[in-house]
């Protein structure tokens, strides 16, 4: 089995590196897959009068995406007229509310609506990124009234949905058209030199980040070549990968069994309702009557040993209110352990900054860690860690701290839930 693991490790190091798209402010803020921020950016850039200084750059790019013949056939020459003497005042609306209780992502018009909510020439934009084409485009289209009768609907997406549009809405042939973000960005870049003198540096940087974010949705050409190489290597060495995965599962089971045994000796058994094969292990302390002590649990993630060559015992408390007193609890625990002449250092007692998952009622307070030495028997290393852990008497110490805080009036909830065998609160 070891031979398979070494072979797979060598294969992994031989795989071609994957080119990564440049980072943008959208990726940093994790907004690049969200439609609403994109709709806001599009509304900003589709309005020639906005302070970006690019004038009709995006409208011209959109014009080139749909094509001149499509525009002429729908009577929208005036809408897409960009001469210097043109006096068009574009009106851009986001989240246009229809009479059918629907929302149109973007409504572009060359005039503001009158009192009857009637516009001039209209371009409706349905903004899609990754979502399927399930919207009622016909209702969107029919909900907007145009005084000229000239209107079109554009589905702007990462994918080109033209075939789906033609199949679902044949009666709107020549009115509905698909445009890809890729073609829009390409046209913007082609036309951009015309606007260098009217846009300041900050606006150019912002636009660059928007275009980089669009780029990130499409494969880098080099990625295709690397993918072919990767798949080829995988196919050649498929059996080695299968054997390595099987051995990984066996190792996880073996290590899990070891850890379970050590926890059981401390009267903290693995939760029986959890899967025996689970890589995420939870352990509940029990009292002398073998009943679970509510409020505490320990957590271990077995692959840490294989992946990071480290093992951690993590203690969690139930009740999100406890996070308010986290720092105070940490400080007092260290003081108490020192006063009991229990030898501690930063290695076995490593406090966690993670206060738990959002919405979780469990707060992770601290962890005990060892770095796994592959030259030393894992059983010996785990034995030393759990012996150190047992000597810390961490649950008793934690309960003592909670009782102190309660007596000082610094905790405003009952402690019955955190009692151990004594039933103290």
C-alpha positions as CSV (number, residue, x, y, z in Angstrom):
1,X,0.0,0.0,0.0
2,X,2.8,2.4,0.8
3,X,4.1,2.0,-2.7
4,X,0.7,3.3,-4.1
5,X,0.8,6.3,-1.7
6,X,4.3,7.2,-2.9
7,X,3.3,6.8,-6.5
8,X,0.3,9.0,-6.1
9,X,2.3,11.6,-4.3
10,X,4.8,11.7,-7.2
11,X,2.0,12.0,-9.7
12,X,0.5,14.9,-7.8
13,X,3.9,16.7,-7.9
14,X,4.1,16.1,-11.7
15,X,0.7,17.6,-12.5
16,X,0.8,20.8,-14.5
17,X,0.1,24.0,-12.5
18,X,-3.2,25.6,-13.2
19,X,-3.2,29.2,-14.3
20,X,-5.1,31.3,-11.8
21,X,-7.2,34.3,-12.8
22,X,-6.0,37.6,-11.5
23,X,-7.6,38.7,-8.2
24,X,-10.3,41.4,-8.3
25,X,-12.0,43.3,-5.6
26,X,-15.1,41.2,-6.5
27,X,-13.3,37.9,-5.7
28,X,-11.9,39.4,-2.4
29,X,-15.4,40.4,-1.3
30,X,-16.8,37.1,-2.6
31,X,-19.2,38.9,-4.9
32,X,-18.2,37.5,-8.2
33,X,-21.0,34.9,-8.3
34,X,-23.8,37.2,-7.0
35,X,-26.2,38.7,-9.5
36,X,-27.3,41.8,-7.5
37,X,-23.8,43.4,-7.4
38,X,-23.4,42.8,-11.1
39,X,-26.8,44.4,-11.8
40,X,-25.7,47.4,-9.8
41,X,-22.5,47.7,-11.8
42,X,-24.3,47.3,-15.1
43,X,-26.8,50.0,-14.2
44,X,-23.9,52.3,-13.3
45,X,-22.1,51.6,-16.6
46,X,-25.2,51.6,-18.9
47,X,-26.0,55.1,-17.8
48,X,-23.8,57.4,-20.0
49,X,-24.4,60.3,-17.6
50,X,-22.9,58.6,-14.5
51,X,-19.6,59.9,-13.1
52,X,-17.6,57.0,-14.5
53,X,-16.7,59.2,-17.5
54,X,-17.0,56.4,-20.0
55,X,-20.1,57.9,-21.6
56,X,-22.0,55.3,-23.8
57,X,-19.1,52.8,-23.7
58,X,-21.2,50.0,-22.4
59,X,-24.2,50.8,-24.6
60,X,-21.9,50.8,-27.6
61,X,-20.5,47.4,-26.5
62,X,-24.1,46.1,-26.1
63,X,-24.9,47.4,-29.5
64,X,-22.0,45.4,-31.0
65,X,-23.1,42.3,-29.1
66,X,-26.6,42.2,-30.5
67,X,-25.7,43.4,-34.0
68,X,-26.9,46.3,-36.1
69,X,-29.4,44.3,-38.1
70,X,-31.2,43.2,-34.9
71,X,-31.3,46.9,-33.7
72,X,-32.7,48.2,-37.0
73,X,-35.3,45.4,-37.3
74,X,-36.6,46.5,-33.8
75,X,-36.6,50.2,-34.6
76,X,-34.0,51.0,-31.9
77,X,-31.6,53.1,-34.1
78,X,-32.4,56.2,-32.0
79,X,-31.8,54.4,-28.7
80,X,-28.4,53.3,-30.0
81,X,-27.5,56.6,-31.5
82,X,-24.2,57.9,-30.0
83,X,-23.3,60.9,-32.1
84,X,-21.9,63.9,-30.3
85,X,-25.0,66.0,-31.1
86,X,-27.4,63.3,-29.8
87,X,-29.5,64.7,-26.9
88,X,-30.8,61.3,-25.6
89,X,-31.2,61.3,-21.8
90,X,-31.2,57.6,-20.8
91,X,-33.3,56.4,-17.9
92,X,-32.0,53.3,-16.1
93,X,-34.1,51.3,-13.5
94,X,-33.1,48.4,-11.4
95,X,-35.5,45.8,-10.0
96,X,-38.4,47.2,-12.0
97,X,-41.6,45.9,-10.3
98,X,-44.2,44.5,-12.7
99,X,-48.0,44.1,-12.3
100,X,-47.4,40.3,-12.0
101,X,-45.4,40.8,-8.8
102,X,-42.2,40.1,-10.7
103,X,-38.9,42.0,-10.9
104,X,-37.0,43.0,-14.0
105,X,-33.3,43.2,-13.3
106,X,-32.6,46.2,-15.6
107,X,-34.8,48.4,-17.7
108,X,-33.1,50.8,-20.0
109,X,-35.0,53.5,-21.9
110,X,-34.3,56.7,-23.8
111,X,-37.0,58.6,-21.8
112,X,-38.4,58.7,-18.3
113,X,-41.8,57.1,-17.9
114,X,-44.9,59.2,-18.1
115,X,-47.7,59.2,-15.5
116,X,-49.1,56.0,-17.0
117,X,-45.7,54.3,-16.6
118,X,-45.1,54.4,-20.4
119,X,-41.5,54.6,-21.6
120,X,-40.0,55.5,-24.9
121,X,-37.7,52.9,-26.7
122,X,-37.0,50.1,-24.2
123,X,-34.2,47.5,-23.7
124,X,-35.0,45.0,-20.9
125,X,-31.9,43.1,-19.5
126,X,-32.4,39.9,-17.6
127,X,-29.1,39.4,-15.8
128,X,-28.0,35.8,-15.3
129,X,-24.6,34.6,-14.1
130,X,-24.9,30.8,-13.4
131,X,-28.7,30.4,-12.9
132,X,-30.8,28.4,-15.3
133,X,-33.2,30.1,-17.7
134,X,-36.4,29.5,-15.8
135,X,-37.8,33.1,-15.7
136,X,-41.0,34.1,-17.4
137,X,-39.4,36.3,-20.0
138,X,-42.7,36.8,-21.8
139,X,-44.3,38.4,-18.7
140,X,-41.3,40.6,-18.2
141,X,-41.5,41.8,-21.8
142,X,-45.2,42.4,-21.9
143,X,-45.2,44.2,-18.5
144,X,-43.3,47.2,-19.9
145,X,-45.2,49.7,-22.0
146,X,-43.4,51.6,-24.8
147,X,-44.9,54.7,-26.4
148,X,-43.0,53.8,-29.6
149,X,-43.7,50.1,-29.5
150,X,-40.0,49.4,-29.9
151,X,-38.6,47.2,-27.2
152,X,-36.3,44.1,-26.9
153,X,-35.3,41.7,-24.2
154,X,-31.6,40.7,-23.7
155,X,-30.6,37.7,-21.5
156,X,-27.1,38.6,-20.3
157,X,-25.3,35.5,-18.9
158,X,-22.1,33.6,-18.7
159,X,-23.7,31.0,-21.0
160,X,-25.3,31.7,-24.3
161,X,-29.0,30.9,-23.8
162,X,-30.1,31.6,-27.4
163,X,-31.2,28.0,-28.1
164,X,-33.2,27.8,-24.9
165,X,-34.8,31.2,-25.7
166,X,-35.8,30.1,-29.2
167,X,-37.2,26.8,-27.9
168,X,-39.2,28.3,-25.0
169,X,-40.4,31.6,-26.6
170,X,-40.7,31.0,-30.4
171,X,-43.4,33.7,-30.7
172,X,-40.8,36.3,-29.6
173,X,-38.3,35.4,-32.3
174,X,-36.4,38.6,-33.3
175,X,-37.4,40.3,-30.0
176,X,-35.4,38.2,-27.4
177,X,-31.7,37.7,-27.8
178,X,-28.9,36.2,-25.7
179,X,-25.6,38.0,-25.0
180,X,-22.7,36.5,-23.1
181,X,-20.7,38.4,-20.5
182,X,-17.6,37.4,-22.4
183,X,-18.6,39.2,-25.6
184,X,-19.7,42.2,-23.6
185,X,-16.4,42.5,-21.9
186,X,-14.5,41.9,-25.1
187,X,-16.4,44.7,-26.8
188,X,-15.8,47.0,-23.9
189,X,-12.1,46.4,-24.1
190,X,-12.1,47.1,-27.8
191,X,-13.9,50.4,-27.4
192,X,-12.2,51.5,-24.2
193,X,-9.3,53.5,-25.9
194,X,-11.9,56.0,-27.1
195,X,-12.6,57.0,-23.5
196,X,-9.2,57.1,-21.9
197,X,-9.2,60.9,-21.9
198,X,-12.7,61.3,-20.3
199,X,-12.3,58.8,-17.4
200,X,-10.0,59.3,-14.4
201,X,-7.5,56.8,-13.0
202,X,-9.8,55.6,-10.2
203,X,-12.6,54.8,-12.6
204,X,-10.3,52.9,-14.9
205,X,-9.1,50.8,-12.0
206,X,-12.7,50.1,-11.0
207,X,-13.6,49.1,-14.5
208,X,-10.5,46.8,-14.7
209,X,-11.7,45.0,-11.6
210,X,-15.2,44.5,-13.1
211,X,-13.7,43.1,-16.3
212,X,-11.3,40.8,-14.3
213,X,-14.3,39.5,-12.4
214,X,-16.1,38.7,-15.7
215,X,-12.9,37.0,-17.0
216,X,-12.8,34.7,-13.9
217,X,-16.1,33.1,-15.1
218,X,-14.4,31.7,-18.2
219,X,-11.6,29.1,-18.4
220,X,-8.1,30.3,-19.1
221,X,-7.1,28.7,-22.5
222,X,-4.1,27.2,-20.7
223,X,-6.4,25.5,-18.2
224,X,-7.9,23.4,-21.1
225,X,-4.4,22.1,-22.0
226,X,-3.6,21.3,-18.4
227,X,-6.9,19.6,-17.8
228,X,-6.2,17.3,-20.7
229,X,-2.8,16.4,-19.2
230,X,-4.3,15.9,-15.8
231,X,-7.1,13.6,-17.1
232,X,-4.5,11.7,-19.1
233,X,-2.3,11.1,-16.1
234,X,-5.3,10.1,-14.0
235,X,-6.5,7.6,-16.6
236,X,-3.0,6.0,-16.8
237,X,-2.7,5.7,-13.0
238,X,-6.3,5.2,-12.1
239,X,-5.7,2.0,-10.1
240,X,-3.0,3.7,-8.0
241,X,-5.5,6.5,-7.1
242,X,-8.1,3.9,-6.2
243,X,-5.7,2.0,-3.9
244,X,-4.4,5.2,-2.4
245,X,-8.0,6.3,-1.6
246,X,-8.7,2.9,-0.1
247,X,-5.6,3.1,2.1
248,X,-6.5,6.6,3.2
249,X,-9.9,5.4,4.4
250,X,-8.3,2.4,6.2
251,X,-5.8,4.8,7.9
252,X,-8.6,7.1,9.0
253,X,-10.5,4.1,10.6
254,X,-7.3,2.8,12.3
255,X,-6.5,6.3,13.8
256,X,-10.1,6.9,14.7
257,X,-10.2,3.7,16.6
258,X,-7.0,4.7,18.5
259,X,-8.4,8.1,19.4
260,X,-11.8,6.6,20.4
261,X,-10.0,4.2,22.8
262,X,-8.1,7.0,24.5
263,X,-11.2,9.2,24.9
264,X,-13.1,6.2,26.3
265,X,-10.4,5.6,29.0
266,X,-11.1,9.2,30.2
267,X,-14.9,8.5,30.2
268,X,-15.4,10.6,27.1
269,X,-16.6,8.1,24.5
270,X,-17.3,8.7,20.9
271,X,-20.9,9.6,20.3
272,X,-22.5,6.3,19.3
273,X,-25.0,8.0,16.9
274,X,-22.2,9.3,14.8
275,X,-20.8,7.2,11.9
276,X,-17.9,5.0,12.9
277,X,-16.3,6.0,9.5
278,X,-16.7,9.7,10.0
279,X,-13.6,11.8,9.8
280,X,-15.2,14.3,12.2
281,X,-15.3,12.8,15.6
282,X,-17.4,14.2,18.5
283,X,-17.0,12.9,22.1
284,X,-19.3,13.5,25.1
285,X,-18.1,13.3,28.7
286,X,-20.0,10.9,31.0
287,X,-20.4,10.8,34.8
288,X,-20.0,7.9,37.1
289,X,-23.4,6.6,36.2
290,X,-22.4,6.6,32.5
291,X,-24.8,9.4,31.6
292,X,-23.8,12.1,29.2
293,X,-22.8,15.4,30.9
294,X,-24.6,18.1,29.0
295,X,-22.9,21.3,27.9
296,X,-19.5,19.9,26.9
297,X,-18.1,18.0,24.0
298,X,-14.7,17.4,22.4
299,X,-14.0,17.4,18.7
300,X,-11.3,15.8,16.6
301,X,-10.7,15.8,12.9
302,X,-8.7,12.7,12.0
303,X,-7.2,13.8,8.6
304,X,-5.2,16.5,10.5
305,X,-2.8,13.8,11.4
306,X,-2.3,12.6,7.8
307,X,-2.5,16.1,6.1
308,X,-1.0,18.5,8.6
309,X,1.0,16.0,10.7
310,X,-0.7,17.4,13.8
311,X,-3.4,16.3,16.2
312,X,-5.7,18.5,18.2
313,X,-8.2,17.9,21.0
314,X,-10.7,20.7,20.8
315,X,-13.2,21.5,23.6
316,X,-16.5,23.1,22.8
317,X,-19.3,24.5,25.1
318,X,-22.9,24.7,24.3
319,X,-24.7,28.1,24.5
320,X,-23.6,31.0,22.3
321,X,-23.8,33.3,25.4
322,X,-20.5,31.8,26.6
323,X,-18.6,33.6,23.8
324,X,-19.1,36.9,25.7
325,X,-16.9,35.6,28.5
326,X,-14.4,33.7,26.4
327,X,-11.3,35.8,27.0
328,X,-12.0,36.0,30.8
329,X,-12.4,32.2,30.9
330,X,-9.1,31.6,29.1
331,X,-7.2,33.9,31.4
332,X,-8.6,32.4,34.6
333,X,-8.1,28.8,33.4
334,X,-4.4,29.4,32.9
335,X,-4.1,31.1,36.4
336,X,-5.9,28.2,38.1
337,X,-3.7,25.6,36.4
338,X,-0.6,27.4,37.4
339,X,-1.8,27.7,41.0
340,X,-2.2,23.9,41.1
341,X,1.4,23.5,39.9
342,X,0.2,21.8,36.8
343,X,2.9,22.3,34.2
344,X,1.5,24.0,31.1
345,X,2.9,25.8,28.1
346,X,1.6,27.2,24.9
347,X,2.0,23.8,23.1
348,X,-0.5,21.6,25.0
349,X,-2.9,24.5,25.8
350,X,-3.5,26.3,22.6
351,X,-6.5,28.6,22.6
352,X,-8.8,28.8,19.6
353,X,-9.8,32.1,18.0
354,X,-12.7,30.4,16.3
355,X,-15.9,30.9,18.4
356,X,-17.9,28.4,16.4
357,X,-19.9,28.3,13.2
358,X,-22.4,31.1,12.6
359,X,-25.8,30.0,13.9
360,X,-24.2,27.2,15.9
361,X,-25.0,26.8,19.6
362,X,-21.5,25.4,20.3
363,X,-18.6,27.7,21.1
364,X,-15.1,26.3,20.6
365,X,-12.9,27.5,23.5
366,X,-9.5,26.0,23.2
367,X,-7.5,23.1,21.9
368,X,-4.6,20.8,22.9
369,X,-2.1,20.1,20.1
370,X,0.8,17.9,19.3
371,X,2.9,17.8,16.1
372,X,3.0,14.3,14.9
373,X,6.6,12.9,14.5
374,X,6.5,10.2,11.8
375,X,9.6,8.6,13.3
376,X,7.8,7.9,16.6
377,X,5.0,5.4,17.2
378,X,1.7,7.2,16.9
379,X,0.3,5.3,19.9
380,X,3.1,6.6,22.1
381,X,2.5,10.2,20.9
382,X,-1.2,10.0,21.5
383,X,-0.7,8.4,24.9
384,X,1.6,11.3,26.0
385,X,-1.0,13.9,24.7
386,X,-3.9,12.3,26.5
387,X,-1.9,11.9,29.7
388,X,-1.1,15.6,29.6
389,X,-4.7,16.3,28.8
390,X,-5.9,14.2,31.7
391,X,-3.5,16.0,34.2
392,X,-5.0,19.3,33.2
393,X,-8.4,18.3,34.6
394,X,-9.8,20.8,32.1
395,X,-13.5,20.2,32.7
396,X,-13.2,20.6,36.4
397,X,-11.1,23.7,36.0
398,X,-13.6,25.1,33.5
399,X,-16.4,24.5,35.9
400,X,-14.5,26.2,38.7
401,X,-14.1,29.3,36.4
402,X,-17.7,29.4,35.5
403,X,-18.7,29.2,39.2
404,X,-16.3,32.1,40.0
405,X,-17.9,34.2,37.2
406,X,-21.3,33.4,38.5
407,X,-20.5,34.4,42.1
408,X,-19.1,37.7,40.8
409,X,-22.3,38.4,38.9
410,X,-20.5,38.3,35.5
411,X,-22.7,35.5,34.1
412,X,-26.4,36.1,33.8
413,X,-27.6,32.5,32.9
414,X,-28.0,29.4,35.1
415,X,-25.0,27.0,35.3
416,X,-27.0,23.8,35.9
417,X,-26.4,22.9,32.3
418,X,-22.6,22.8,32.8
419,X,-22.6,20.7,35.9
420,X,-20.6,17.5,36.1
421,X,-20.8,14.5,38.4
422,X,-21.1,16.7,41.6
423,X,-24.2,18.6,40.2
424,X,-22.7,21.9,41.3
425,X,-24.1,25.0,39.8
